[in-house]
Amino acid sequence: MTATTDDHGGHRIDLDAKTAFVSHDWADDRSLAETIVSTVAALSETEPAEMERLYDRIDPDSLEAIFEPTSGTANRNAGTVSFRLEGYTITVHGSGSVVVTKES
């Protein structure tokens, strides 16, 4: 397995296995949707504008609301949501971890 790092720091993206393990940073200006779309784009080697629209699969605002911290300092640690996008299964964990795997 060849693990590489994307431009957004520390994310493990394996282009050969078409798998990624990333951690969404709630303190960052990027939305959870941006984290997901940029990860899938990196794995599929596709420009985000050329991809299937995320909101055709799941409501990005609702997804963000489910997992965003409950207050300025209290992160959520439980729960998962899984959905498909661009031939990948995306699983978002309450901790902010996002796992992306190629569908078989």
C-alpha positions in Angstrom: 0.0 0.0 0.0 1.4 3.4 -1.0 0.1 6.1 1.3 0.5 9.7 0.1 -0.3 13.0 1.7 -2.6 15.5 0.0 -2.1 19.3 0.1 -4.3 19.7 3.1 -2.0 18.2 5.7 -1.7 14.7 7.1 -4.5 13.0 5.2 -3.7 9.4 4.2 -4.7 8.9 0.5 -3.8 5.7 -1.2 -4.3 6.3 -4.9 -3.4 2.7 -5.8 -6.0 1.2 -3.4 -8.5 4.1 -4.0 -8.9 4.6 -0.3 -8.6 7.6 1.9 -8.6 8.3 5.7 -8.9 12.0 6.4 -9.8 14.1 9.4 -12.1 17.1 9.0 -10.8 20.1 11.0 -13.8 21.9 12.4 -11.7 24.9 13.2 -10.7 25.2 9.5 -12.7 27.5 7.2 -13.4 24.5 4.9 -16.8 22.9 5.2 -17.2 19.2 5.7 -18.6 19.0 2.2 -15.4 20.6 0.8 -13.3 18.0 2.7 -15.4 15.2 1.2 -15.4 16.5 -2.3 -11.7 17.3 -2.4 -10.9 13.8 -1.1 -13.0 12.0 -3.6 -11.6 14.3 -6.4 -8.1 13.4 -5.3 -8.8 9.7 -5.3 -10.7 9.7 -8.6 -8.2 12.1 -10.2 -11.1 14.3 -11.3 -11.7 18.0 -11.0 -14.5 18.7 -8.4 -16.5 20.6 -11.0 -16.6 17.5 -13.2 -17.9 15.2 -10.4 -21.4 14.2 -9.5 -22.9 16.9 -7.2 -22.7 16.0 -3.5 -26.1 17.5 -2.8 -27.7 15.1 -5.3 -26.7 12.3 -2.8 -27.0 14.0 0.6 -27.8 17.4 2.0 -24.4 18.9 2.9 -25.9 21.4 5.3 -27.7 18.6 7.2 -24.6 16.5 7.2 -22.6 19.4 8.7 -25.3 20.0 11.3 -25.3 16.4 12.4 -21.5 16.3 13.1 -20.4 19.9 13.9 -19.3 20.5 17.5 -22.1 21.1 19.9 -20.4 24.2 21.3 -17.1 26.0 20.7 -15.2 23.2 22.5 -17.3 20.1 22.6 -16.8 17.8 19.6 -19.2 15.0 18.9 -17.6 11.5 19.1 -20.4 9.2 18.3 -22.4 8.3 15.2 -21.7 7.6 11.5 -23.3 8.4 8.2 -22.5 6.5 5.0 -23.4 7.4 1.4 -22.1 6.9 -2.1 -20.6 9.5 -4.4 -18.7 9.0 -7.7 -18.4 5.2 -7.2 -17.0 5.6 -3.7 -18.5 4.9 -0.3 -18.0 7.8 2.1 -18.4 7.2 5.9 -18.3 10.2 8.1 -17.7 9.6 11.8 -18.8 11.9 14.7 -15.1 12.4 15.5 -14.6 14.2 12.2 -12.9 11.2 10.5 -13.9 10.6 7.0 -13.2 7.2 5.3 -13.5 6.9 1.5 -13.3 3.6 -0.3 -13.8 2.6 -3.9 -16.9 0.5 -4.4 -16.2 -3.0 -5.7 
